[in-house]
């Protein structure tokens, strides 16, 4: 467990050391979605684009574009190893063996290839686009994001001496320990790593995941990073993402088909995975409209993940929706995954899974700066709660730089679907600030789906 991260970083062979070490170095849901796409949409053409939502950060100036091209080329050359295919075939995921079909795994080993890409710099920002078959482009999302993030880290590290790096990582380790100490022993707490896409580096994410596993024990439920799950015998966590409903909606011919695309996807997904992996992600076009129009069978799904909506509001809305349909929320799972840190995790766990004292409102939990008595909570579960901890788990180096600048602060970077079969793709989100797509299409989608429950909130990470 003792790793001299400063020395490892100081001695990096910057030109040759690969950022993406394996094609498994991606979120687990990308592989589940890839099988779904391979099975149902093998000839569909799409494009993805890299987007920097932290517009004040001029990534094109901060990162050497030639280094980025070298890393992307190295990633394109990777192939799935036999041992990785055997693990995917034989491992148990979510209590089930054989989630991946033999024909899919054979294709993955023998025929899978990543698409080409278009790379440049425009007005100080990186321009990066992937075009081709959906099966050849979808995995680029995580590889691109983790590569850009780590190249930014490496560029900032080049300016530090080994002693300064040692201080940087000592401060980050101390912060990680303080966070874990607050979570250790909290009754019924469930936390997993969701931090691959915006990690500080591969080595740091690996360090964090091993530390979480060692320190938190059963409170740490696993990692979304498939390679780290494979390498360290951890649970691989994840199901699906916004990309799927965005693509099906883009290919809809009428407004009516557009409105129902989000439910047609769910129907196809549950048939594909024989009633497993049933976690809703309802905010692609707005959570409130999704729940209001959902068929009754959707309430039989295992749970819901809240991504862009205030999780206190989203959880309450989901609980009320389940109760109105005669389902017991205590048997369901609610996952929060947007911009979480320790205070938010403890507050949400207290609100949904246990109480410090009666009569608290969501605002009391959100404003709390300290939940040190969390280990004394008496669980009074309203719904099973789990936290998917991302950026501020694997990339919290804020104020750790001994030189005092913000070169290690996390940036809000995404890589999203542009179009499917030549038709523009749109994500409305539960936050007006996170809407993606051509403005004319965003306005059309809002006419179709409405804006009920959508807020205007700042983007944190």
N, C-alpha and C positions, 0 to 999 in steps of 0.2 A: 504493500500500500504506500510505502515511502517512495515518492518520485520527486526528483529534483527537476521541477518544471522549468525553473529559470535556466539551468544548464542545458536541458534538452532544447529549449527555445533558442538559447544563445548559439548552440552548435548546429542549428538547422542548416541543412543543405537547401537553401532557398530555391534553387533552380530545379532540383530533382526530387525532393521529398514530397510525395503525393499527399494531397489533402483527402481525397476520396480513396480509401485503401481497398474497398470492396464494394460491389454493387449492392450488398446487403446494408451498406451504410446509408440507410434511408429510413423514413418512418414506415412502420409496419403496414399502416393503412394504404400506402402507395402500392404495395405488393398485392394486397387484397383487391384494390381497385384495378390494378393491372390485369389480374385474372378475370375480373368482371368485364373489362373492356375487351380483352382477348376473346372471351366467350361470346359476347353480344355485339361488339362494334369493331371487328378486326380490320375493316376497310375504311373506317371513318378517318378523315383528315382534319387536323386541328392545328392551332398554333398557340404558343405560350409566350408571354413577355415578362421580363424582369422589371420590377417597379420599385423605386426608392421613395417611400412615403416620408422620409426625413429629408425634405427637399433642401434644407440648409446645408446638408452634408454633400459636398461635391465628390462623389465616389470616383468619378473619372480622373480626378486629380490625386486622390488618396491612394489609388491602387494602380500598379503598373499593368497596363492592358496586355502587354506581351506575357507577363506572368500568368494572368488570368487565362489567356489563350492556351498556354502550355498545360495548365491544370485541366482545362476542359478537354483538351486533346488526350491527355492521359486517361481521363475518365471514360472517354469514348472507346478506348482500347480495352477496357476491362471486360471480363466475361465472368459469369457465375461459375464457381468452382464445384467440382463433383461433391466435395464434402458439404458445401453449403446447400446443394440440392437435396442431398440425403437428409440433412437436418430439417429442411422445409417439409420433406415428405414424411419424416418419422416423428417429428416433435409434436407435442400436444399444445394446442393453442386454445385458450378459453375452455379447457377441459375436453377438447375434441381433437382426435388424431385424424389426419387425412383431409384437412381443410383445402389443401391445394391438390387439384386433380393431376393424375399421372401425365396426361397429355400436355397439360399446361407446363408442368415441370420439365418435361422433355423439350418443349419449345423454348423454355427459358434457358436451358443449358445449351441447346444446339443452334437456335435461330435468333435469339433475342439480340438486337442491336439498338444503340441509341442513335437518334437522328443527328443530322448536321445542325449547325447553328449560325446565326448572323451576329457578329460582335463588332462594336465600335464605341466611340465616345461622341456625345452631342451635348454641347453647352455645359461641359463639366460633369455630365452624368453618363453612366454606363448604359449603352443600348445593347440589349441581349435578347434575341428572339429564337425560338425553336419551332420549326415547321415540319410537318410530315404526318405519317400515320399516328393515330392516337396511341397505339401500343409502343411506338418508338419515341414519343415525346414526353409522356406523362411523368416518367421517373426523373427527368431533368430538373423538375421543380426543386427537390430537396438538394440534389447535387449542386445546382447553381447557387442556391442560397447559402449553403454551408461553405462553399468555395469562396464566394465573395466576402462573407464574414471573416473567414480565417485569413484571407489575403490582407484584409484591412488590419486584422490583429498583427500579422507578421510585419506589415509596413510600420506600424507604431512601435513594435518591439525593436526594430532595427535601430531606433534612435536611443535606446536605453543601454546602459552598461549592464554587465552581469549582476552587479550589486543592486542596481535599480530594479532589474527584473526580479531579483530575489525578494526585494521589498514588496513589489507589486503582487507577486503570488502569495507571499506571507499574509498580506492584508486580505487578499481574496479568500485564502484558506480560513483565516480567522472569521471572516464574515460568514462563510459557509458553515463553519462549526457553530456559530451563534444561532444561525437559522435552524440547524438540525437539533440543537439542544432544546429549543422551544417546542419542537414537534415531538421529541422523543417521549414515548409513554402516554401520549394523549389517547384516551380510550376510543377505539373503533375508527381512528383516523386512517384514511387511505390516500396516499400520495404517489404519483408516478411521474417519471421524467418525460416531458414533451418538448425538450429543448434543442433538438438537432438542427432545425432550420436556422436558428439565430445564435448558435453557440460561439463562444470565444475561440475555440479550436477543438479538434478531435481529441487531443490529449487531455484537455481540461474537462470536456464532457465525460470522458472515460473515468477520470479521477473523481468527478462529482458523483457519477452513478455508483461507482464502487464504494465511495464514502457513504452515500445514502443507504446502500444495501447493508453495509457493515454496521452502521450506527443505528438506523431506524428499524432494522429487522422487518417484521411483518407489517409495520406501518408503511413501508415502501413496497408498492405492489408491482413495480417493473418499469420498463423503459419503452418508449416508442421507437427507439433506435434498434433496428433488427440486427445489425452487426454486433452491437454490444450485448443484446440478449443472447445471441448465438455464442459469442466469445466467453461470456461470464455466466451462462446458465441462468438467465433471468427470464421473467415473463415478458413477451413481446406484446405491447399494448397498442390498440388502434382498430378502427373499423372503416370509415369512409369520410369524405370531405366534400366541400362545396363544388368541386370540379364536376361531379357527376350530374347533379340537377342543373347546373349551368349549361352543360353540353346538351342535355335532353331538351331543355327549354329553348336553346338556340335553334335546334332542329325542328321545333314545332311549326306547323303550317298556319295555324289560326290562333287567335287570342284564347279560345277555349282550350285548345291543346296546350298552349303555353301555361295556362293556369293549373292544369291537371298534371303537367310533366313531373312535378315534385312528388306526386303520389304514384304515378306510373313507375318512377324510379324505385320507390320503396317496394312495390309489388315485385318488380324484377329482381331486386336485391335479395329479398327473403326467399324467393324461389331458387336463386343461385346458391345460397348458403344454407338451404334446408332449415330455415327457421332459426339460424344462429346469427351472431354478430348484429343483433337488432338494437343498435343505438341510434336514435334520431339526431339529426343535425338540422333543425328546422329554420335556421335564420338566413338561408341563402336569399330568399325574397321577403323575409320578415316573419318572425316567429308567430305573432298574433294571428295574422291571416292564415298561416299554415295550420295552426291548431283549430281555428274556427271552421276551416273547410275540410279537415281530415276525415276520411272514412273511419268508422268505428273500430275496424280491425287494427288501425294504427296504435290505438291505446293498449294493444296487447304486446307491443314491443317492449324490450327490456328496460329501456331508459332513454335519457335525452342528454346531449351535450350542449351547453350554452357557450357560444363563442363571442358574439359581438353585443350581447345585451347585458345590462346590469344583472349579474347572476342572482342577486336577491329577488329581483322582480321576475326574472326568468323562471327561477325555481318555484316561486309562489304561483306563477301562472300555470306551470306544468302540473303542480299538485292540484290546483283547483280544476283544471281540465280533466285530470284522471278521476277525481272524485265525482265530477258531473257525469262521467261515463261509467260509473260503478266499479272502478278499479281501485285497489288499495295502494296508495302511494308508498307505504312502508315496504312494499315488495318491489318497488322500482328503484332505479339508479339515476341520480342527477350528477352530471360531471361539469365542473367549471374549468375553463381552460384559457381565459383571456387575461393577460397582464397580471397574473397572480404573483403575490409574494406572501411572506409568512403571516402578516396581519390579516390579509384577505382570506388565506386558507383557514386560519384558526377561527376567524369571524364567521365564515360560511359554514364550517363544520359545527360551530356552536349553534348557529341559527337553524340548520336543517337536521343535525344529528345529535345535539345535546344542548342543554341550557346551563348557563352560569347562574342566572336567577330569572324568575318569571317576569314578564311584562316588558322585556326589551323589544325594541323595534329595529328594523334593518339598519336605520341610521346609527343606532347605538353601536352596532357591530362594525359598520364601515368606518366610524370615526375612532374606534378604539385603537390605542397605540400599544396596548399591552394586554396579553391574555395569559400571563404566567400561571394563573390558577387553572389552566385548561386541564391539567392532569387530574383535577378534583371534580370535573364535570360529572353530573349524573346523566347518562344518555337518555334522551327523550326523543327518539327518532321520529321525524315526520316523513323522511325519505332517506334512502341510502345515499350518502354523499361521497364523492371522490374528487380529488384535485389533480388536474393535468398541469404540472408546473413547467413552464417553458423558459422564456428569455431570462427572467430574473433568478433562475436556478443555474443555468449553464453559461450565463454571460453577465453576471453582476460584478463588474469591475469599476463601478462608479466611485470616484474619489480614491481609488487605490493607486493611481499613478503617482510616484514620488515627485514627479515634475509638476504635478498639479493641473495638467491640461485634461481635456475631455476626450482624448483620442481613443480611449477604450470604452466609452459609453456605448450601450447598444443602440443600433439603428433599426427603424421599422422598414424592413425589406420584405417584399412578397414577389412571387412568380405565379401569375394567374393566367387562366385560359382566356385567350383573345377571341377565338371563333371556333366553330365546328361546322364543317362542310361549307365554309365560306360565309357563314352567317355569324354576326357578332354575338358574343357571349356577354352576359350581364350578371353582376352580383349586386343586389340591393343592400343586404345586410340589415341589422337592427340599429345601425348607426349611420346617419346620413353621410358622415365623413368617410366611411369605408366603401361607399358605392363605387363600382368599377364598370367600365364599358363606355361606349359612345354616349354622349349626353342625350341625343335624340332617342336612343334605345332605353336609356335609364328612365326617361320621362314616359315612354310607352309602357314599360314594365310597371312603373308606379301607378299608371292608370289601370292596369290589369289587376295588380295585386293590392293596391292601396298602400297607405303609409301608417296604418294603425299600429301603435306600440313602438314606432321607430323614434329614436332619440337623436339629438345632436350633441355628441360627446367628443372630447379631444382623443386623438389616437396616442396611446402611451408607447406600446411596443408592438 
